[in-house]
């Protein structure tokens, strides 16, 4: 039996880390209906430094202690027009940052927005999942139940004789 690849099998909700942003144990909504991932931030301020576009914003790294605020500055990777679930269109700042999920780390694009009316501070969209994740929306926190997070029998290249 030869494994060609394995993907993380996740539920509708998972825990992740955004190490460069100083965020641990972030409860995220996994959304295959969303193209782009988004993160709740406050007080977005754009500026230019050495000819490059940068953004500063406030994060609440601990959802159980919203009084704790961390000011973060990162380089802007671009802008994206995003249609929300309420059909409103908004032009958002896009950053790139590593995500740590199920023991694996890779860079993802995040749009910065006000998600204060939403239950979860981060939405993980299809672009961030592509080639790495399978979603079973029937369950939540599958990675916490499976230390490896990998689906061993995803693709078998052998033939039964």
C-alpha positions as CSV (number, residue, x, y, z in Angstrom):
1,X,0.0,0.0,0.0
2,X,1.6,3.2,-1.1
3,X,0.4,6.6,0.2
4,X,0.5,9.3,-2.4
5,X,-0.6,12.0,0.0
6,X,-2.4,12.7,3.3
7,X,-4.5,15.6,4.3
8,X,-5.7,16.9,7.6
9,X,-9.2,15.8,8.3
10,X,-11.0,18.7,10.1
11,X,-14.4,19.5,11.4
12,X,-16.5,22.6,11.1
13,X,-14.7,24.1,14.1
14,X,-11.0,23.7,14.9
15,X,-8.3,25.2,17.0
16,X,-5.3,26.8,15.3
17,X,-2.3,29.1,16.1
18,X,-1.1,32.1,14.2
19,X,2.4,32.2,15.6
20,X,3.7,35.3,14.0
21,X,0.7,37.2,15.2
22,X,1.1,35.8,18.8
23,X,-2.2,33.9,18.7
24,X,-2.6,30.5,20.3
25,X,-5.7,28.3,20.7
26,X,-7.8,30.3,18.3
27,X,-11.2,28.8,17.7
28,X,-11.9,29.0,14.0
29,X,-14.9,28.4,11.7
30,X,-13.9,26.2,8.8
31,X,-15.9,27.4,5.8
32,X,-15.7,25.7,2.4
33,X,-18.2,28.3,1.1
34,X,-15.7,31.1,1.6
35,X,-12.9,31.6,-0.8
36,X,-10.7,33.7,1.4
37,X,-9.8,33.4,5.1
38,X,-10.6,36.4,7.4
39,X,-9.5,37.5,10.8
40,X,-11.2,39.9,13.2
41,X,-9.1,43.0,14.0
42,X,-9.7,46.5,15.3
43,X,-8.2,49.9,14.6
44,X,-6.7,49.2,11.2
45,X,-4.2,51.9,10.2
46,X,-2.3,51.7,6.9
47,X,1.0,53.5,6.3
48,X,4.0,53.5,4.1
49,X,7.5,52.5,5.2
50,X,10.5,52.4,2.8
51,X,8.2,52.5,-0.2
52,X,6.2,49.5,1.0
53,X,2.6,49.4,2.3
54,X,2.1,48.3,5.9
55,X,-0.8,47.9,8.3
56,X,-1.1,48.1,12.1
57,X,-4.1,46.7,13.9
58,X,-5.3,45.5,17.3
59,X,-5.8,41.8,18.0
60,X,-7.5,40.0,20.9
61,X,-5.3,36.9,21.1
62,X,-7.3,35.5,24.0
63,X,-11.1,35.3,23.3
64,X,-11.7,34.7,27.1
65,X,-9.9,37.9,27.9
66,X,-11.0,40.6,25.4
67,X,-9.4,43.3,27.5
68,X,-6.0,41.9,26.4
69,X,-5.1,43.7,23.2
70,X,-1.9,43.2,21.1
71,X,-0.9,45.8,18.5
72,X,0.6,44.2,15.5
73,X,2.3,45.6,12.3
74,X,2.7,43.6,9.1
75,X,3.3,44.2,5.5
76,X,0.3,44.4,3.2
77,X,0.3,41.8,0.5
78,X,-2.6,43.2,-1.4
79,X,-6.3,44.1,-1.3
80,X,-9.3,42.0,-2.2
81,X,-12.9,42.7,-2.8
82,X,-15.0,40.4,-0.6
83,X,-18.7,39.7,-0.6
84,X,-19.9,38.9,2.9
85,X,-22.6,36.4,3.8
86,X,-25.0,39.3,4.0
87,X,-24.1,40.2,0.3
88,X,-22.3,43.4,1.3
89,X,-19.1,44.0,-0.7
90,X,-16.0,45.3,1.1
91,X,-12.5,46.0,0.0
92,X,-10.1,44.4,2.5
93,X,-6.4,44.5,3.3
94,X,-4.7,41.1,2.7
95,X,-1.8,39.9,4.7
96,X,0.2,36.6,4.7
97,X,1.0,34.8,7.9
98,X,1.7,31.2,8.9
99,X,-1.0,29.0,10.4
100,X,-0.3,26.1,12.6
101,X,-3.1,23.5,12.4
102,X,-2.9,19.8,13.3
103,X,0.8,19.9,13.8
104,X,1.4,21.3,10.3
105,X,2.4,24.9,9.4
106,X,2.0,26.7,6.1
107,X,1.5,30.3,5.0
108,X,-2.1,31.6,4.4
109,X,-3.6,34.8,3.1
110,X,-5.9,36.6,5.6
111,X,-8.2,39.5,5.0
112,X,-8.5,41.8,7.9
113,X,-12.0,42.9,8.9
114,X,-14.5,43.5,11.7
115,X,-16.0,40.2,12.7
116,X,-17.2,41.4,16.1
117,X,-20.7,40.4,15.2
118,X,-19.6,36.9,14.4
119,X,-19.2,34.0,16.9
120,X,-15.6,33.2,15.7
121,X,-12.8,35.6,15.3
122,X,-11.4,33.7,12.2
123,X,-12.9,32.1,9.2
124,X,-10.7,29.6,7.3
125,X,-11.6,29.7,3.6
126,X,-10.9,27.4,0.7
127,X,-7.7,29.0,-0.5
128,X,-6.0,28.2,2.8
129,X,-7.2,24.7,2.8
130,X,-6.4,23.8,-0.8
131,X,-4.3,20.6,-1.1
132,X,-4.0,20.2,2.7
133,X,-7.4,19.7,4.3
134,X,-10.5,17.6,4.0
135,X,-13.6,18.9,5.9
136,X,-16.2,16.7,7.6
137,X,-18.8,19.3,8.6
138,X,-20.7,16.8,10.7
139,X,-18.0,17.0,13.4
140,X,-16.2,19.7,15.4
141,X,-12.6,19.7,16.7
142,X,-11.5,16.5,14.9
143,X,-7.8,17.5,15.2
144,X,-8.1,17.5,19.0
145,X,-9.4,13.9,18.9
146,X,-6.7,12.7,16.5
147,X,-3.2,13.7,17.4
148,X,-1.8,13.1,13.9
149,X,-4.8,14.7,12.1
150,X,-3.9,12.7,9.0
151,X,-6.3,10.5,7.1
152,X,-4.2,7.4,6.6
153,X,-6.5,5.8,3.9
154,X,-7.1,8.8,1.7
155,X,-5.5,7.5,-1.5
156,X,-4.2,4.0,-2.1
157,X,-2.1,3.4,-5.2
158,X,-1.9,-0.4,-4.8
159,X,-4.1,-2.9,-6.4
160,X,-5.6,-6.0,-4.6
161,X,-4.6,-9.3,-6.2
